Amino acid sequence: MRRPSVTILLPVLDEEDHIGLVLDDLAAQDYQGEIEVIVADGMSTDRTREIVLDRATRDRRLRLIDNPGRSQAHGLNAAASVAAGEVLIRADGHTRYASNYVSTSVTALEETGGAVGGRMNPVGSNGFGRAVAAAMNHPLTMGPARFHHATSREPVDTVYLGAFHKRDFQAVGGIRSFPSGSSEDADFYYRWRLSGRRVYVDPEIVTLYTPRRTVRALWRQYWRYGQGKSEMLWANGRLPSWRPLVPMALVLALAAGFVVGSTGSWLPLVVVIALWLALLVVVALSGRPPTPLVIVAGGVMHLAYGLGAIWGLVRGPRGVRDGG
């Protein structure tokens, strides 16, 4: 049976530390059909372009295009616009891919008829990164989103990366660009489901995600995540789920406790902080091995996300553009 042609969309920016390994994984795919990889480079200033161009001279399936818009949304749309494949499969520069990533994605796509993606499986590359991975794997820090915890194929609201038919990608309008550069995938799958299409997570689609390695990088990432969810609210009139409300409520509770404490009793603030720390301790103790760095990672994720979401609401609707 003829297998559909596939284009892997890979937007990157300054990924010289990872791009070689990512391209190795994508070149080693066992898919028995036509496959191409389009790298949309956001005008990298490191050796990313040099590495990709060197690989492209030895692999005709690999192609580099410019992404002057620099954002992931712009890169995905630019790559999709020149893609030859009937099926589009997303890839990320911070992720490793099993050799059957493409074949498993296409099989799941053929069996479900909707967009499909695997679980996000975080694997840290240093001590703090491993703490972030432990926090990302726990529902008390990341919530019950099924693309983190699913053990079998099931319908979901969004997935990590994803595969879909090019015709459906075009019908939905591609990826919209948000000022934060975040939550654009969640917005895409929200509009995908609004169009009557379905989204599935399938744990058989295996990737390994590399979390941020420093507190500063993690803070910036989750600030953008929170801001992006508020941008989704302004763009669509609703949040994709109730999950973003929890870190926002934490930040507001901490702020309210501080206000009450500065004018009277500090007890409410102490109670909020104690309950929050207790939750983070539970997450830390579940790590393998347990480490107090998980408390730091989880705390940064909660605070940065909540503050970013509140800032996104205060800033108001601006900068969301159709088609990246």
Backbone bond lengths (Angstrom), bond angles and torsions (degrees), N, CA, C in turn:
res aa  C-N    CA-C-N  psi(-1)  N-CA   C-N-CA  omega(-1)  CA-C   N-CA-C  phi
1 M - - - 1.456 - - 1.526 110.20 -
2 R 1.337 115.42 133.22 1.458 119.81 179.15 1.520 110.30 -67.56
3 R 1.325 115.50 132.67 1.468 121.04 176.68 1.524 108.90 -95.69
4 P 1.338 118.01 142.97 1.464 119.92 -177.87 1.526 111.38 -65.52
5 S 1.323 115.62 150.38 1.460 120.42 176.76 1.527 109.18 -71.36
6 V 1.325 115.53 148.50 1.463 121.72 -172.51 1.528 110.22 -128.21
7 T 1.325 115.55 137.69 1.461 121.58 168.90 1.524 108.29 -118.96
8 I 1.325 116.09 125.64 1.461 121.78 175.02 1.525 108.09 -92.18
9 L 1.323 116.45 124.47 1.455 123.02 -179.41 1.528 108.58 -97.54
10 L 1.335 116.84 118.90 1.461 121.08 -175.32 1.536 110.37 -129.17
11 P 1.341 118.30 90.90 1.466 120.19 174.58 1.528 110.45 -80.35
12 V 1.332 117.30 134.22 1.465 120.95 -177.55 1.522 110.12 -139.81
13 L 1.323 114.58 159.31 1.464 122.55 172.81 1.518 107.97 -155.09
14 D 1.327 116.45 115.40 1.461 122.31 177.93 1.531 111.81 52.44
15 E 1.321 115.56 61.47 1.462 121.71 -176.79 1.530 111.86 -117.37
16 E 1.333 118.45 33.02 1.455 119.52 -175.23 1.530 112.97 -60.71
17 D 1.328 118.30 -26.24 1.464 120.31 -179.28 1.525 112.31 -74.81
18 H 1.334 117.19 -20.49 1.467 120.13 -173.56 1.529 113.70 -119.35
19 I 1.339 117.67 -25.78 1.458 120.17 -166.94 1.524 113.07 -60.79
20 G 1.318 118.30 -35.29 1.460 120.15 179.81 1.519 112.21 -62.29
21 L 1.339 116.75 -44.76 1.465 120.84 178.99 1.523 111.02 -66.28
22 V 1.332 116.57 -40.17 1.465 120.23 179.05 1.523 110.32 -62.07
23 L 1.320 117.16 -46.41 1.459 120.18 179.92 1.526 111.73 -65.86
24 D 1.334 117.35 -33.90 1.477 120.37 174.53 1.524 110.13 -59.44
25 D 1.340 116.27 -46.54 1.468 120.61 -179.26 1.528 110.87 -61.57
26 L 1.328 116.42 -44.83 1.467 120.06 -176.26 1.521 111.14 -70.85
27 A 1.333 117.45 -31.21 1.470 120.27 177.65 1.519 111.73 -71.78
28 A 1.329 117.20 -22.23 1.468 121.30 -175.51 1.532 112.34 -96.00
29 Q 1.317 118.49 13.73 1.462 120.67 -179.30 1.529 111.35 -64.50
30 D 1.332 115.28 143.10 1.465 120.10 -176.61 1.527 112.77 -92.54
31 Y 1.305 117.95 13.21 1.466 122.25 -175.24 1.519 111.28 -63.86
32 Q 1.326 116.35 130.19 1.461 122.74 -178.28 1.525 110.64 -96.10
33 G 1.300 115.60 60.29 1.458 122.01 179.21 1.520 108.80 -163.95
34 E 1.316 116.14 175.38 1.459 119.90 179.89 1.528 109.85 -67.13
35 I 1.329 115.78 138.45 1.456 120.57 -177.27 1.526 109.12 -146.45
36 E 1.323 115.86 139.15 1.457 121.26 173.44 1.530 108.28 -136.70
37 V 1.325 115.49 154.85 1.457 121.84 178.03 1.521 107.59 -121.97
38 I 1.332 116.52 121.40 1.462 120.97 177.89 1.522 108.15 -110.46
39 V 1.321 115.81 114.47 1.457 122.28 177.51 1.524 107.85 -94.11
40 A 1.333 116.71 117.98 1.462 122.16 177.38 1.524 107.49 -100.51
41 D 1.311 115.94 104.18 1.464 120.75 -174.14 1.528 111.02 -93.28
42 G 1.340 115.83 126.82 1.454 122.14 -179.18 1.509 112.63 -81.43
43 M 1.332 116.91 42.87 1.464 123.45 177.97 1.521 111.02 62.73
44 S 1.316 115.91 54.26 1.469 122.28 -178.52 1.522 111.06 -58.75
45 T 1.331 115.49 146.58 1.463 121.69 178.47 1.527 112.07 -104.89
46 D 1.347 116.76 -1.85 1.460 119.98 176.50 1.537 108.53 -100.87
47 R 1.313 118.83 -152.10 1.457 122.72 -175.21 1.535 113.44 -91.12
48 T 1.329 117.64 11.84 1.463 120.20 -176.64 1.520 111.63 -56.42
49 R 1.315 117.38 -50.89 1.470 120.86 -177.43 1.529 111.20 -62.67
50 E 1.321 116.46 -42.00 1.465 121.03 179.72 1.526 110.67 -60.19
51 I 1.323 116.64 -42.96 1.466 120.98 -179.63 1.523 110.73 -64.80
52 V 1.339 116.67 -45.17 1.464 120.31 -178.84 1.524 110.80 -65.38
53 L 1.334 116.97 -44.95 1.467 120.04 -179.55 1.523 111.56 -62.38
54 D 1.332 116.48 -38.08 1.460 119.87 177.78 1.527 110.74 -63.78
55 R 1.335 116.53 -42.84 1.471 119.78 178.56 1.533 110.49 -65.18
56 A 1.331 116.02 -37.40 1.467 119.92 -176.47 1.522 112.41 -65.33
57 T 1.332 117.65 -26.85 1.462 120.03 177.64 1.527 111.81 -69.36
58 R 1.341 115.68 -19.53 1.467 120.34 -178.24 1.525 113.49 -109.57
59 D 1.341 116.68 -5.99 1.463 120.55 -178.35 1.532 108.04 -140.26
60 R 1.320 116.97 104.70 1.457 121.52 -175.74 1.525 112.07 -67.13
61 R 1.334 117.76 -13.00 1.466 120.42 179.49 1.522 112.10 -79.85
62 L 1.324 117.26 -10.03 1.465 122.87 -175.65 1.517 110.10 -102.59
63 R 1.336 115.41 135.34 1.465 120.72 -177.36 1.521 109.54 -139.98
64 L 1.329 116.50 139.05 1.460 122.37 177.03 1.516 109.50 -109.77
65 I 1.361 116.14 131.13 1.462 120.62 173.09 1.523 108.42 -127.41
66 D 1.323 116.13 159.08 1.457 121.29 178.81 1.521 110.77 -83.20
67 N 1.318 114.88 145.59 1.467 122.11 174.76 1.529 107.89 -127.04
68 P 1.344 117.55 78.14 1.466 119.89 -176.75 1.519 113.29 -63.81
69 G 1.345 117.36 -20.36 1.458 120.04 175.58 1.507 113.08 -71.09
70 R 1.343 116.21 -18.32 1.465 125.71 172.62 1.530 114.44 70.93
71 S 1.307 120.40 -26.49 1.466 121.21 -176.47 1.525 110.33 -79.45
72 Q 1.343 114.70 162.66 1.461 120.59 178.02 1.525 111.29 -62.09
73 A 1.338 116.57 -41.58 1.464 120.41 -179.44 1.525 111.02 -60.56
74 H 1.335 116.88 -47.18 1.455 120.20 178.13 1.531 110.59 -59.82
75 G 1.330 116.54 -41.86 1.455 120.43 -178.47 1.519 112.35 -64.91
76 L 1.316 116.86 -43.23 1.466 120.26 179.91 1.523 111.00 -64.32
77 N 1.322 117.26 -43.68 1.459 120.11 179.75 1.523 111.54 -66.83
78 A 1.331 116.68 -39.27 1.461 119.85 179.03 1.519 110.82 -64.01
79 A 1.335 116.40 -43.41 1.468 120.10 179.25 1.523 110.84 -66.48
80 A 1.326 116.98 -42.12 1.465 120.29 -179.33 1.526 111.41 -64.09
81 S 1.331 116.83 -32.77 1.466 120.14 -176.87 1.524 112.41 -67.17
82 V 1.329 117.67 -24.20 1.477 120.32 -179.96 1.523 111.36 -112.23
83 A 1.316 117.22 7.94 1.464 121.16 -177.56 1.524 111.02 -70.12
84 A 1.325 115.62 136.87 1.461 121.33 176.87 1.529 111.33 -91.14
85 G 1.328 117.90 -17.05 1.454 121.30 -173.96 1.516 114.44 -73.64
86 E 1.326 115.39 148.59 1.464 121.14 172.20 1.527 110.75 -74.06
87 V 1.319 115.53 -29.40 1.466 122.09 179.14 1.520 108.64 -114.32
88 L 1.318 116.06 134.81 1.456 122.51 175.88 1.518 108.78 -106.53
89 I 1.329 116.20 132.46 1.464 121.09 179.16 1.521 107.90 -127.55
90 R 1.316 115.57 126.36 1.459 119.91 -178.00 1.526 111.81 -81.52
91 A 1.325 114.53 147.76 1.458 121.41 172.45 1.520 108.06 -137.60
92 D 1.327 115.44 163.43 1.456 121.86 -175.58 1.526 108.44 -134.95
93 G 1.318 116.30 147.60 1.448 120.40 -176.31 1.506 115.27 -75.66
94 H 1.341 118.38 -6.96 1.464 122.14 179.29 1.526 111.62 -107.99
95 T 1.328 117.17 20.97 1.457 120.66 -171.27 1.528 110.57 -131.40
96 R 1.336 116.20 146.12 1.461 122.53 172.72 1.527 108.50 -105.49
97 Y 1.340 115.98 152.96 1.458 121.30 -170.35 1.515 111.52 -127.75
98 A 1.340 116.01 133.02 1.456 120.66 173.36 1.521 109.31 -63.95
99 S 1.327 116.67 155.73 1.464 120.07 -176.70 1.531 112.51 -65.87
100 N 1.328 117.21 -18.55 1.467 120.40 178.21 1.530 111.88 -104.11
101 Y 1.333 117.26 18.91 1.464 120.87 -178.22 1.532 111.08 -56.34
102 V 1.315 116.96 -47.77 1.463 120.52 -178.33 1.526 111.03 -71.09
103 S 1.325 117.44 -48.05 1.467 119.73 -176.24 1.523 111.68 -63.64
104 T 1.324 117.02 -40.01 1.472 120.27 178.74 1.517 110.49 -67.89
105 S 1.325 117.20 -38.16 1.467 120.77 179.10 1.526 110.64 -64.32
106 V 1.331 116.79 -44.41 1.462 119.94 -178.88 1.526 110.54 -66.31
107 T 1.326 117.70 -42.19 1.467 120.63 178.21 1.525 111.06 -59.60
108 A 1.326 116.83 -45.84 1.462 120.41 178.72 1.518 110.82 -63.76
109 L 1.318 116.93 -38.46 1.461 121.08 178.84 1.524 110.71 -63.78
110 E 1.330 116.48 -42.36 1.465 120.17 179.28 1.524 111.24 -66.79
111 E 1.309 117.34 -34.09 1.467 120.54 -176.98 1.520 113.14 -80.19
112 T 1.323 117.55 -26.50 1.471 120.10 -176.33 1.520 113.15 -103.51
113 G 1.326 116.84 -32.29 1.457 120.05 -176.95 1.516 114.02 80.21
114 G 1.333 117.31 -3.54 1.458 120.57 178.90 1.506 110.84 -114.84
115 A 1.334 116.25 -177.49 1.465 119.61 174.06 1.523 109.21 -67.79
116 V 1.330 117.01 144.84 1.463 121.30 -179.23 1.520 109.87 -134.70
117 G 1.310 115.63 151.07 1.460 121.17 175.77 1.513 109.17 -158.00
118 G 1.318 116.42 163.91 1.453 120.64 179.77 1.509 112.20 -93.76
119 R 1.307 116.00 -177.59 1.456 121.88 172.83 1.520 110.26 -72.25
120 M 1.334 116.02 152.10 1.458 120.02 169.04 1.521 107.27 -84.75
121 N 1.329 116.63 113.63 1.455 122.03 -178.27 1.526 109.02 -109.94
122 P 1.337 118.48 94.51 1.468 120.59 -177.20 1.521 112.80 -76.96
123 V 1.327 116.40 136.10 1.461 122.94 176.97 1.531 107.30 -135.81
124 G 1.335 117.06 111.23 1.452 121.50 -176.12 1.511 112.82 -71.61
125 S 1.343 115.35 149.80 1.463 120.36 -179.63 1.524 112.51 -105.81
126 N 1.334 118.48 -4.29 1.466 122.83 172.46 1.526 108.22 -146.98
127 G 1.336 117.72 -176.56 1.456 120.19 -175.41 1.515 113.11 -59.18
128 F 1.323 116.37 -47.40 1.464 118.48 -179.55 1.527 110.85 -69.74
129 G 1.326 116.98 -37.52 1.456 119.82 177.84 1.524 112.23 -61.04
130 R 1.338 116.52 -37.80 1.470 119.40 177.45 1.525 110.96 -67.94
131 A 1.342 116.96 -33.67 1.459 120.24 175.93 1.533 110.35 -66.63
132 V 1.321 116.48 -40.92 1.467 120.30 176.69 1.527 110.24 -62.12
133 A 1.333 116.57 -42.29 1.468 120.26 179.02 1.524 110.88 -60.37
134 A 1.348 117.11 -42.34 1.471 120.15 178.39 1.520 110.71 -62.86
135 A 1.330 116.75 -40.82 1.462 119.82 178.65 1.527 111.11 -66.56
136 M 1.323 117.01 -38.78 1.462 120.50 -179.39 1.520 112.25 -68.30
137 N 1.321 116.79 -24.42 1.464 120.72 -178.43 1.525 113.09 -85.26
138 H 1.343 117.78 -3.42 1.466 120.03 -174.44 1.528 111.14 -108.84
139 P 1.337 117.92 132.44 1.472 120.20 -178.92 1.522 114.24 -65.57
140 L 1.347 118.81 -19.57 1.459 119.85 178.89 1.526 112.05 -75.71
141 T 1.308 117.92 -16.40 1.453 120.47 175.22 1.522 112.19 -106.67
142 M 1.319 118.15 -35.91 1.465 121.40 -176.42 1.524 113.21 -105.81
143 G 1.338 117.60 -5.92 1.448 119.00 -177.17 1.522 111.37 80.18
144 P 1.342 116.94 -178.38 1.467 120.48 -173.31 1.524 114.74 -89.88
145 A 1.336 118.26 18.17 1.465 119.84 -178.23 1.526 110.18 -51.18
146 R 1.325 116.38 127.24 1.459 120.67 -170.23 1.531 112.42 -70.58
147 F 1.347 118.49 -23.08 1.463 117.38 179.02 1.526 111.76 -73.09
148 H 1.333 116.40 -3.14 1.466 120.47 170.34 1.532 112.07 -97.79
149 H 1.323 117.86 -26.90 1.465 119.59 -166.23 1.527 115.11 -127.89
150 A 1.323 120.01 -5.97 1.466 121.16 -174.34 1.527 111.37 -61.35
151 T 1.318 116.03 142.27 1.463 122.04 177.33 1.525 112.27 -112.66
152 S 1.327 117.67 -4.66 1.456 122.39 175.94 1.525 108.16 -150.46
153 R 1.324 115.77 166.54 1.462 119.09 -179.29 1.524 110.46 -64.08
154 E 1.324 116.25 134.31 1.468 120.71 -179.88 1.518 109.96 -159.21
155 P 1.348 116.74 155.14 1.466 119.62 176.00 1.530 110.50 -71.10
156 V 1.327 116.61 142.69 1.463 122.17 -176.99 1.529 109.05 -141.45
157 D 1.353 115.65 174.99 1.462 118.44 177.34 1.520 112.32 -87.59
158 T 1.339 117.58 -27.79 1.450 121.08 178.18 1.525 109.00 -156.69
159 V 1.326 116.70 162.73 1.465 121.42 178.62 1.523 109.11 -136.08
160 Y 1.331 114.97 166.99 1.454 121.00 173.23 1.529 108.83 -81.08
161 L 1.322 116.63 127.67 1.466 123.07 -177.17 1.529 109.71 59.86
162 G 1.330 119.46 -116.37 1.456 119.63 176.00 1.519 113.91 124.65
163 A 1.326 115.06 159.83 1.457 123.91 176.53 1.521 108.41 -131.57
164 F 1.326 116.55 144.05 1.468 121.09 -177.30 1.518 108.42 -162.50
165 H 1.316 116.62 160.96 1.457 120.47 176.83 1.527 109.45 -73.14
166 K 1.317 115.42 142.51 1.468 120.04 -179.10 1.525 110.86 -60.06
167 R 1.320 117.48 -38.04 1.465 119.86 -178.92 1.530 111.41 -62.55
168 D 1.339 116.50 -35.66 1.462 119.70 178.85 1.527 110.98 -73.80
169 F 1.327 117.07 -38.73 1.461 121.43 175.98 1.524 110.01 -56.82
170 Q 1.318 116.89 -44.57 1.459 121.37 -179.75 1.526 111.21 -69.21
171 A 1.337 117.01 -38.22 1.461 120.27 -178.93 1.523 112.00 -65.17
172 V 1.336 116.62 -35.49 1.465 120.66 179.67 1.532 111.37 -76.09
173 G 1.324 116.95 -18.84 1.457 120.00 177.89 1.506 114.87 102.91
174 G 1.336 116.90 14.36 1.453 119.91 179.00 1.514 113.11 70.88
175 I 1.324 115.85 -161.12 1.456 122.42 -176.88 1.525 109.33 -95.28
176 R 1.323 117.62 127.21 1.458 120.12 175.51 1.525 110.50 -83.61
177 S 1.309 115.55 144.81 1.462 121.86 -177.35 1.527 110.23 -93.90
178 F 1.347 116.28 127.37 1.460 122.46 176.68 1.528 109.63 -107.70
179 P 1.345 117.87 150.46 1.472 120.02 178.74 1.525 113.39 -56.11
180 S 1.319 117.47 -34.32 1.462 121.09 -178.61 1.519 112.34 -75.13
181 G 1.335 117.42 -16.63 1.457 120.31 -172.94 1.511 112.43 68.92
182 S 1.326 117.25 19.08 1.464 122.09 -175.82 1.521 110.17 -132.33
183 S 1.339 114.85 161.78 1.473 123.09 177.28 1.518 112.84 64.84
184 E 1.324 117.31 10.09 1.454 119.88 179.42 1.525 111.00 -68.75
185 D 1.357 116.97 -30.57 1.456 119.43 176.70 1.530 110.29 -71.25
186 A 1.349 117.22 -41.22 1.466 120.03 177.38 1.524 110.75 -62.23
187 D 1.321 116.85 -39.18 1.458 121.05 176.93 1.519 111.05 -64.72
188 F 1.338 116.18 -41.49 1.465 119.99 178.80 1.521 110.31 -59.79
189 Y 1.327 117.41 -47.68 1.464 119.68 -177.93 1.532 111.60 -71.94
190 Y 1.326 118.00 -27.42 1.469 120.33 173.42 1.532 109.38 -63.28
191 R 1.339 116.53 -47.83 1.465 119.83 179.21 1.526 110.94 -68.45
192 W 1.328 116.21 -31.78 1.469 121.13 176.02 1.528 109.83 -60.18
193 R 1.333 116.54 -48.65 1.465 120.57 -179.45 1.521 111.28 -69.17
194 L 1.335 117.57 -33.63 1.452 121.75 178.68 1.530 110.76 -63.84
195 S 1.339 116.20 -27.97 1.456 120.87 179.67 1.534 112.34 -79.82
196 G 1.331 116.83 -2.01 1.459 120.90 -179.27 1.510 114.00 97.62
197 R 1.314 117.19 -0.68 1.461 121.09 177.89 1.525 109.67 -86.56
198 R 1.326 116.38 163.07 1.456 120.50 -177.97 1.522 111.40 -117.25
199 V 1.328 114.88 158.01 1.459 122.91 -179.96 1.524 107.98 -123.87
200 Y 1.332 117.20 135.96 1.458 121.53 -179.00 1.523 110.42 -128.74
201 V 1.308 115.69 142.18 1.460 120.74 168.30 1.519 107.80 -101.90
202 D 1.322 115.74 138.30 1.462 121.42 179.90 1.528 107.75 -134.39
203 P 1.342 118.09 109.69 1.473 120.60 -178.63 1.520 114.21 -62.40
204 E 1.339 117.44 -13.91 1.459 119.98 177.39 1.530 111.84 -70.73
205 I 1.329 116.77 -16.78 1.467 121.79 176.03 1.530 106.55 -86.38
206 V 1.319 117.44 105.59 1.466 121.56 -166.52 1.532 111.55 -105.65
207 T 1.331 114.92 124.96 1.459 122.74 170.13 1.522 108.20 -135.99
208 L 1.324 116.07 160.21 1.460 122.34 176.07 1.525 107.97 -124.37
209 Y 1.323 115.67 116.23 1.470 121.67 -176.31 1.527 110.14 -94.86
210 T 1.333 117.39 136.51 1.465 122.55 178.51 1.523 109.75 -97.40
211 P 1.345 119.07 109.56 1.465 121.14 -179.14 1.523 111.83 -69.67
212 R 1.333 114.95 169.14 1.453 120.62 177.49 1.523 110.34 -62.66
213 R 1.340 115.48 148.18 1.460 121.82 -171.50 1.527 113.59 -97.96
214 T 1.351 118.52 -11.88 1.459 121.70 -176.96 1.511 110.76 -132.27
215 V 1.338 115.44 160.26 1.465 120.63 178.14 1.522 109.91 -61.98
216 R 1.313 117.14 -43.69 1.467 120.46 -178.09 1.526 111.75 -61.03
217 A 1.334 116.62 -45.73 1.460 119.94 -179.65 1.523 110.90 -65.01
218 L 1.327 117.06 -39.36 1.464 120.62 179.16 1.522 110.53 -65.68
219 W 1.335 116.54 -41.95 1.462 120.08 179.54 1.537 110.21 -60.07
220 R 1.311 115.80 -47.49 1.471 119.33 -179.19 1.529 111.05 -61.78
221 Q 1.323 116.86 -39.87 1.457 120.56 -179.41 1.527 111.21 -63.06
222 Y 1.323 117.16 -47.71 1.466 119.61 -175.35 1.522 112.36 -78.87
223 W 1.327 117.84 -25.11 1.471 120.25 169.64 1.531 109.19 -60.45
224 R 1.327 116.30 -44.84 1.464 119.93 179.29 1.525 111.12 -67.34
225 Y 1.344 117.00 -37.17 1.463 119.74 177.55 1.529 110.62 -59.09
226 G 1.340 116.16 -48.27 1.454 119.83 179.95 1.509 112.20 -63.15
227 Q 1.321 115.96 -44.46 1.459 120.01 178.99 1.530 110.68 -60.76
228 G 1.333 115.68 -40.25 1.454 119.95 -179.09 1.523 112.59 -62.20
229 K 1.335 117.28 -37.97 1.460 118.98 179.13 1.528 111.23 -65.23
230 S 1.328 117.55 -37.02 1.464 119.52 176.34 1.521 110.83 -68.49
231 E 1.333 116.48 -35.63 1.462 119.16 175.83 1.523 110.78 -63.47
232 M 1.341 116.88 -35.42 1.464 120.26 174.13 1.515 111.20 -62.30
233 L 1.339 116.15 -40.03 1.465 120.18 179.04 1.525 110.70 -62.38
234 W 1.328 116.70 -45.19 1.467 119.80 178.77 1.525 111.04 -64.93
235 A 1.329 117.21 -37.44 1.466 120.49 -175.61 1.527 112.75 -76.17
236 N 1.345 116.55 -36.44 1.464 120.72 -171.63 1.524 114.64 -111.75
237 G 1.324 116.63 -10.57 1.462 119.24 -179.31 1.507 113.89 82.95
238 R 1.318 116.99 3.60 1.463 121.35 178.11 1.518 109.68 -162.07
239 L 1.332 115.26 158.15 1.454 120.99 174.66 1.533 109.36 -81.59
240 P 1.338 117.56 154.70 1.459 119.01 179.27 1.516 112.98 -67.01
241 S 1.347 117.18 -25.31 1.459 122.91 177.89 1.525 107.68 -162.33
242 W 1.325 116.27 178.91 1.466 120.58 179.11 1.520 112.31 -80.75
243 R 1.319 118.45 -11.14 1.464 121.50 -170.96 1.531 114.42 -57.97
244 P 1.357 120.09 -39.83 1.470 118.71 -179.78 1.526 113.84 -63.98
245 L 1.330 117.78 -17.11 1.460 120.25 -178.32 1.528 112.32 -69.70
246 V 1.327 117.48 -26.25 1.463 120.53 -174.44 1.530 112.01 -67.42
247 P 1.343 120.66 -53.04 1.470 118.59 177.23 1.522 112.86 -64.58
248 M 1.330 117.77 -29.79 1.458 119.79 175.26 1.528 110.28 -64.87
249 A 1.325 116.10 -42.38 1.467 120.44 179.09 1.520 110.84 -63.74
250 L 1.341 117.42 -37.52 1.465 120.68 177.97 1.524 110.70 -61.40
251 V 1.328 116.70 -48.83 1.470 120.43 -179.31 1.524 110.44 -61.60
252 L 1.324 117.45 -42.43 1.459 120.52 179.90 1.527 111.18 -66.41
253 A 1.337 117.00 -36.83 1.466 120.42 177.61 1.527 111.00 -66.02
254 L 1.332 116.55 -40.67 1.461 119.91 177.39 1.527 110.74 -65.00
255 A 1.319 116.79 -41.78 1.465 120.38 178.64 1.526 111.19 -64.93
256 A 1.340 116.53 -43.22 1.466 120.06 178.94 1.519 110.68 -64.05
257 G 1.338 117.25 -40.27 1.465 120.54 178.49 1.516 111.87 -62.86
258 F 1.346 116.32 -37.63 1.464 120.01 178.29 1.529 110.72 -66.98
259 V 1.329 117.14 -41.52 1.466 120.56 179.25 1.522 110.52 -63.72
260 V 1.341 116.25 -45.94 1.466 119.88 179.03 1.527 109.89 -62.81
261 G 1.333 116.90 -41.53 1.459 120.31 -179.30 1.512 113.21 -64.61
262 S 1.317 117.02 -37.56 1.467 120.06 -178.48 1.520 112.34 -72.41
263 T 1.315 117.17 -15.69 1.467 120.53 179.95 1.523 112.95 -115.38
264 G 1.322 117.27 -4.14 1.460 119.82 -177.71 1.510 112.71 -168.38
265 S 1.364 116.87 -107.52 1.457 121.89 -175.15 1.529 111.68 -96.90
266 W 1.351 114.66 137.30 1.453 120.36 176.57 1.526 112.38 -87.99
267 L 1.325 116.88 -0.81 1.463 120.97 -175.67 1.532 112.74 -58.25
268 P 1.345 119.71 -46.00 1.477 118.06 179.84 1.533 113.12 -58.06
269 L 1.342 116.93 -40.03 1.458 119.67 179.50 1.527 110.82 -66.60
270 V 1.328 116.66 -41.31 1.462 121.04 178.86 1.528 110.34 -61.06
271 V 1.333 116.12 -41.77 1.466 120.21 -179.61 1.523 110.94 -64.52
272 V 1.337 117.04 -44.60 1.467 120.46 -179.73 1.525 110.54 -61.88
273 I 1.350 116.38 -46.49 1.463 119.84 -179.06 1.525 110.85 -65.04
274 A 1.340 117.41 -39.96 1.461 120.96 -179.43 1.530 110.83 -63.01
275 L 1.327 116.88 -44.13 1.460 120.23 179.78 1.525 111.31 -65.82
276 W 1.326 115.77 -40.07 1.465 120.54 179.05 1.528 110.95 -64.61
277 L 1.336 116.68 -45.26 1.460 119.90 178.72 1.524 111.75 -64.64
278 A 1.326 116.70 -37.89 1.460 120.27 178.10 1.524 110.53 -60.59
279 L 1.336 115.76 -42.40 1.466 120.25 177.86 1.528 110.33 -61.61
280 L 1.342 116.95 -44.49 1.455 120.63 -178.86 1.524 111.98 -67.28
281 V 1.330 116.78 -33.50 1.465 120.49 176.70 1.529 110.05 -64.64
282 V 1.334 116.46 -41.17 1.467 120.05 177.02 1.530 110.20 -58.80
283 V 1.331 115.91 -43.76 1.473 120.10 178.55 1.528 110.31 -63.09
284 A 1.345 116.13 -44.36 1.468 120.13 -178.68 1.523 111.91 -62.30
285 L 1.324 116.96 -39.66 1.461 120.93 -178.51 1.527 112.08 -69.96
286 S 1.330 116.35 -20.04 1.466 119.35 179.96 1.523 112.12 -83.98
287 G 1.345 116.93 -9.49 1.458 120.36 -179.60 1.515 111.70 -69.83
288 R 1.325 115.90 159.19 1.472 121.24 -179.74 1.530 109.53 -126.96
289 P 1.347 117.23 99.73 1.466 126.62 -2.15 1.527 110.93 -81.16
290 P 1.335 118.60 161.95 1.468 120.96 176.48 1.519 110.24 -60.54
291 T 1.331 116.72 140.46 1.460 121.18 179.04 1.520 110.18 -149.11
292 P 1.339 117.55 138.50 1.469 120.10 178.66 1.520 112.68 -65.19
293 L 1.337 118.72 -16.83 1.462 120.26 177.58 1.528 111.98 -61.97
294 V 1.349 116.31 -24.30 1.465 119.50 177.29 1.526 110.00 -63.76
295 I 1.328 117.38 -34.55 1.465 120.63 177.63 1.517 109.94 -62.54
296 V 1.323 115.95 -42.96 1.462 120.22 178.45 1.531 110.26 -64.35
297 A 1.325 116.15 -48.09 1.469 120.20 -178.35 1.522 111.27 -61.40
298 G 1.332 116.67 -48.13 1.460 119.67 179.91 1.517 112.30 -63.22
299 G 1.331 116.36 -39.55 1.462 119.67 178.67 1.513 112.18 -63.92
300 V 1.336 116.31 -42.80 1.464 120.26 177.77 1.529 110.49 -62.18
301 M 1.327 116.79 -43.52 1.461 120.38 -179.45 1.526 111.07 -61.23
302 H 1.329 117.44 -45.19 1.464 120.91 -179.36 1.524 112.05 -64.40
303 L 1.336 116.18 -50.95 1.464 120.02 -175.69 1.527 111.81 -66.40
304 A 1.331 116.82 -46.92 1.461 119.84 -177.71 1.527 110.90 -63.42
305 Y 1.318 116.82 -41.73 1.466 121.19 179.52 1.525 110.15 -64.05
306 G 1.329 116.60 -48.76 1.459 120.09 -178.23 1.512 112.60 -62.79
307 L 1.339 116.87 -45.37 1.462 120.49 179.37 1.532 111.17 -65.97
308 G 1.340 116.34 -40.08 1.457 119.19 178.08 1.516 111.99 -62.78
309 A 1.345 117.12 -40.68 1.461 120.81 179.31 1.524 111.01 -64.75
310 I 1.327 116.93 -42.02 1.468 120.35 179.07 1.528 110.07 -65.45
311 W 1.345 116.90 -42.55 1.458 120.05 177.49 1.525 110.91 -61.26
312 G 1.324 117.10 -39.94 1.456 120.12 178.78 1.522 111.97 -63.13
313 L 1.327 117.38 -36.85 1.466 120.35 177.01 1.520 111.48 -68.15
314 V 1.343 116.00 -44.15 1.463 120.65 -178.67 1.527 110.91 -65.75
315 R 1.320 116.88 -38.44 1.460 121.00 -177.21 1.512 112.67 -66.60
316 G 1.331 116.31 -29.59 1.451 119.82 175.19 1.517 113.78 87.78
317 P 1.341 115.92 177.43 1.468 120.33 -176.87 1.527 111.10 -74.50
318 R 1.304 115.67 124.03 1.459 120.32 177.31 1.524 109.76 -166.45
319 G 1.283 115.66 145.99 1.451 121.32 165.55 1.510 117.94 78.42
320 V 1.351 119.89 2.97 1.458 119.75 178.39 1.519 108.03 -82.51
321 R 1.339 116.67 127.54 1.456 119.87 -175.77 1.523 110.65 -129.06
322 D 1.325 116.12 134.80 1.455 120.00 176.43 1.524 109.80 -66.60
323 G 1.334 114.28 146.66 1.451 119.83 174.49 1.501 115.09 68.89
324 G 1.368 117.69 22.39 1.441 120.66 176.26 1.513 113.86 74.05
